[in-house]
Amino acid sequence: MLLRARVVLPLSQPPIEDGFVRVVKNRVTTVGAWADAPDEPVIDLGEVILLPGLVNAHCHLDYTDFVGAIPPPKSFTDWIDAIVDLKAEVDDAAHADSWRHGADQCLRYGTTTLGNIESRPDQLPHLWLATPLRVVSFFELILFKPESNPAQAVEDADSWLTANLPPQGRAGLSPHAPYTTNADLLEACGRKTRPLAIHLAESADEHEMFCHGRGRMFERVASAGRVNSDCGFNSPIAHAAAHSVLRASTLAIHANYLSETDVKQLAKSQASVVHCPRSHEYFRHEPFNEADLSKAGVNLCLGTDSLATTCDREAELSLFDEMRLHAVSFPSLRAETILRRTTLNAAAALGMGGEVGGINEGAFADLITIPFAGNVAGAVEAVVRHEGPVQAVMVDGQWEVPPPSLAARE
């Protein structure tokens, strides 16, 4: 199959005006200028940008139907209380519906691969089959009471994941956050070779708990049975590093409250940081430390987080919305840098570099298009500023949202 487009954005090489992508089965075999295309049947996509499917590095699909349900809280701990109350009312059917609604939104807005936190793994086998998305599922672990058995909990999760893998993705572990885990759980996760995802240095409340041994979060989790003798000494980043969960295969989600030492620790560990611009704005966090993290060489990605962290009841899971807000927050950033954070960088963070997030030989044929009639020099900027759904989506060599020319024939 040959696909022709006004502009092809491989991202692994410069933009190509009047370009083509050759797909065989579910893989890209060739990308180049149309003048060099082989003599084969072609699907001319017309006046569009053809680019790799976007990669959402962090999401909670099961919170999709909570969209706009929680007004901006006074503190992060208040939001935790609110989300716990909402989740308590969700049965299995509602959970599955919300997950599928989120997956459908991601696909419609051009995401073809995502890292998702999974709170009900028993539902995953049928949910994975309900979407064409490549899902990297992180098995969430919340466990901190002294009488718990962290080592056994991790072994059970690891065994379940070994027996139940996403058909088109990967699986990892998610020790939820420093405040909802204990040292033994973190270290048990650290002994596994699976990818890890941990909410880290997300809020001022978490910072106060670990750095100063006090505050609303400190009191909230203590009342729930957490022994907080590990608080008052180090930052959340230092805590995670001390207990073996900061490494190259770790997603450090949010990382909003960082010292200079924390930035150096993240860089040394080679962990990736996932920034979620709309969630960050909703909580009114301190400005994200983009410049220092970038200067230190940390792999920065973007994610949508969940729709439970927005006031807009019409919001959907769109990485384009995240990119536009990121561009507004950091106007000096090049459009190419922002786009890489939802493609190549995020693919590397999820352990799928070279397979997704770029159009290159051997990559999965996960492709999207957006309308474009401009000059090739403005193509990347046009992607970052795009609003609304995409025009076409291909996953694994199959059209999930067919281009208009094909849709008209059906």
SVG drawing of the C-alpha trace seen along z (x, -y; Angstrom):
<svg xmlns="http://www.w3.org/2000/svg" viewBox="-23 -33 47 50">
<polyline fill="none" stroke="black" stroke-width="0.4" points="0.0,0.0 1.4,-3.4 0.1,-6.5 0.7,-9.9 0.3,-13.2 1.0,-16.9 3.4,-16.7 4.8,-13.6 6.2,-14.3 8.4,-11.3 9.9,-13.1 12.8,-10.7 13.9,-12.9 12.9,-16.3 9.5,-16.9 8.9,-15.7 6.9,-17.8 4.8,-15.7 5.8,-12.5 4.8,-8.9 4.8,-6.1 4.9,-2.5 3.1,0.0 3.4,3.8 1.0,5.6 1.4,3.7 4.8,2.1 6.3,-0.9 8.9,0.2 9.8,-3.0 9.2,-6.7 10.4,-9.4 9.6,-11.9 6.8,-11.0 9.3,-11.3 11.1,-8.3 8.0,-6.2 7.7,-2.7 5.2,-2.0 2.4,-0.5 -1.3,-1.3 -1.6,-4.4 -4.1,-6.0 -3.7,-9.8 -4.6,-11.4 -4.6,-14.8 -4.1,-18.1 -3.0,-16.7 -0.1,-16.2 0.6,-12.5 2.4,-11.9 2.9,-9.1 0.0,-8.4 0.5,-10.3 1.7,-8.7 0.0,-9.6 2.5,-8.9 0.0,-9.1 -3.7,-8.5 -6.5,-7.2 -9.1,-6.0 -11.4,-4.8 -11.9,-8.4 -13.2,-9.6 -16.8,-9.8 -15.8,-11.9 -15.2,-14.8 -15.7,-18.1 -17.2,-16.4 -14.7,-17.9 -14.5,-21.7 -11.0,-23.0 -10.1,-21.9 -8.5,-24.0 -5.7,-21.4 -4.6,-18.3 -5.6,-16.2 -9.1,-17.5 -9.1,-16.3 -7.9,-12.8 -10.9,-12.7 -13.2,-13.7 -11.9,-11.1 -12.0,-8.3 -15.7,-9.2 -16.5,-9.1 -14.7,-5.8 -16.6,-4.2 -19.9,-4.6 -18.5,-3.0 -19.5,0.6 -17.8,2.9 -20.1,1.9 -19.6,-1.9 -15.8,-1.4 -15.7,0.5 -17.9,-2.1 -15.7,-4.9 -12.5,-3.1 -13.9,-2.5 -15.2,-6.1 -11.7,-7.3 -10.1,-4.9 -12.5,-6.1 -11.7,-9.7 -8.0,-9.1 -8.3,-7.4 -10.5,-10.2 -7.9,-12.8 -5.0,-10.9 -3.5,-8.9 -2.6,-5.4 -0.4,-4.4 -0.9,-5.3 0.4,-4.5 -2.6,-3.8 -2.9,-3.3 -5.1,-0.3 -7.1,0.0 -9.2,3.0 -7.0,5.5 -9.6,8.2 -11.5,6.2 -8.5,5.7 -8.6,8.8 -11.9,7.8 -11.2,4.0 -7.9,4.5 -9.9,6.3 -12.4,3.4 -9.9,0.9 -7.3,1.0 -5.1,-1.3 -1.6,0.0 -2.0,-0.1 0.9,0.0 -1.0,0.9 0.5,0.2 -1.0,2.3 -1.7,-0.1 -0.6,0.8 -1.7,-1.1 -0.6,0.5 0.9,-1.0 -0.5,0.5 2.0,2.3 0.1,5.6 0.2,5.8 2.5,8.1 4.0,5.9 6.3,8.6 3.4,11.0 1.2,8.2 3.9,7.4 4.5,11.1 0.7,11.6 0.6,8.5 3.7,9.7 2.3,13.2 -1.1,11.8 0.6,9.6 2.8,12.5 -0.4,14.5 -2.4,11.5 -0.5,9.3 -2.1,6.5 -2.4,7.9 -0.7,4.8 1.1,3.2 3.1,3.9 2.5,4.2 4.2,2.7 3.7,1.9 2.5,-1.3 3.3,-1.8 0.8,-4.6 2.8,-7.4 5.1,-7.7 2.2,-8.7 0.1,-5.6 3.0,-3.1 5.6,-2.0 9.3,-1.3 8.8,2.4 6.4,2.1 8.6,-0.3 11.6,2.0 9.6,5.0 8.6,3.2 12.2,2.1 13.3,5.7 11.1,6.4 12.4,5.6 9.0,4.4 8.4,0.7 7.3,-1.4 5.0,-4.4 4.8,-6.4 3.0,-9.7 5.9,-11.7 6.4,-15.1 2.9,-16.0 1.7,-18.4 2.7,-20.9 0.9,-18.6 3.2,-15.7 6.2,-17.9 5.3,-19.1 4.7,-15.6 8.0,-14.2 10.3,-17.2 8.8,-18.5 6.8,-15.6 3.6,-17.5 0.6,-18.9 -2.8,-17.8 -1.6,-14.8 0.6,-13.6 -2.4,-13.7 -4.8,-12.1 -2.7,-9.0 -1.7,-8.6 -5.4,-8.5 -5.8,-5.7 -3.0,-3.6 0.2,-4.7 3.2,-4.8 4.9,-8.1 8.3,-7.5 9.9,-7.9 8.7,-11.5 10.5,-14.8 13.8,-13.9 13.9,-13.8 12.0,-15.0 9.6,-12.5 12.2,-12.2 15.0,-11.3 12.5,-8.9 11.8,-7.1 15.5,-6.9 16.4,-5.5 13.9,-2.7 15.0,-1.6 12.1,-2.8 14.0,-5.5 15.6,-4.1 15.6,-4.3 12.3,-2.4 10.4,-4.6 7.8,-7.2 8.0,-9.9 4.5,-11.3 4.1,-15.1 7.3,-16.0 5.9,-19.4 7.8,-20.3 11.5,-19.8 14.7,-21.2 17.9,-21.5 19.1,-18.2 15.9,-16.5 16.5,-17.5 20.0,-16.1 18.7,-12.9 16.1,-12.5 18.7,-13.1 21.1,-10.6 18.4,-7.9 17.5,-8.4 13.8,-8.2 11.3,-10.0 9.1,-12.8 5.5,-13.1 4.0,-16.5 0.2,-17.0 -0.4,-20.6 -4.2,-20.8 -4.0,-18.9 -1.2,-21.2 -3.3,-24.2 -6.4,-22.8 -4.5,-22.3 -2.8,-25.7 0.6,-24.2 3.8,-26.2 5.3,-26.7 6.6,-23.5 10.4,-23.3 10.7,-22.7 13.9,-24.6 16.0,-22.9 14.7,-19.5 15.5,-20.0 18.9,-21.4 19.7,-18.4 18.8,-16.1 15.7,-14.5 13.4,-12.9 10.2,-15.0 6.9,-13.7 3.3,-15.0 0.2,-13.1 -3.5,-13.9 -3.8,-12.6 -7.6,-12.1 -10.7,-14.1 -11.3,-14.3 -8.7,-17.1 -10.6,-19.6 -13.5,-22.0 -14.6,-21.8 -17.5,-19.3 -17.0,-19.2 -13.3,-18.3 -12.0,-15.2 -8.7,-13.2 -6.8,-15.2 -3.1,-15.5 -3.6,-18.4 -5.2,-20.3 -2.1,-19.5 0.3,-20.6 -1.4,-23.9 -1.4,-24.7 2.2,-23.6 3.0,-26.1 1.2,-28.9 2.9,-28.1 6.4,-28.0 6.3,-30.3 10.0,-30.0 9.7,-26.3 10.0,-25.2 7.0,-23.4 9.2,-20.4 10.2,-20.1 6.6,-20.0 5.6,-17.5 8.4,-15.2 7.1,-15.1 3.9,-13.4 5.7,-11.1 9.4,-10.1 10.0,-11.1 6.9,-9.4 7.5,-6.3 11.0,-6.0 9.5,-6.5 7.1,-3.6 9.9,-1.3 8.6,-1.4 11.1,-3.6 11.6,-2.8 8.2,-1.0 5.8,-3.9 6.0,-7.7 7.9,-8.0 7.5,-7.0 10.6,-4.9 11.5,-1.5 10.2,1.2 7.9,-1.0 4.3,0.1 2.0,-1.5 0.3,-3.7 -0.5,-6.9 -2.8,-9.9 -3.7,-12.8 -4.8,-16.4 -6.0,-18.8 -3.2,-21.1 -2.9,-23.3 0.2,-25.3 3.9,-25.3 6.0,-22.4 7.9,-24.9 4.7,-25.5 3.7,-21.8 5.0,-21.1 3.5,-24.4 0.2,-23.4 0.2,-20.1 0.9,-21.7 -1.9,-24.2 -4.4,-21.8 -7.8,-21.7 -10.4,-19.0 -10.4,-15.4 -8.0,-14.2 -9.1,-13.4 -7.9,-9.8 -6.3,-7.1 -4.5,-4.0 -3.4,-1.5 -1.4,1.6 -1.9,1.1 -5.7,0.9 -7.8,-2.2 -9.7,-2.8 -10.9,-6.2 -10.7,-6.0 -9.7,-9.0 -12.6,-10.8 -11.8,-9.5 -12.1,-5.9 -15.0,-6.5 -17.0,-7.9 -16.6,-4.6 -18.0,-2.5"/>
</svg>
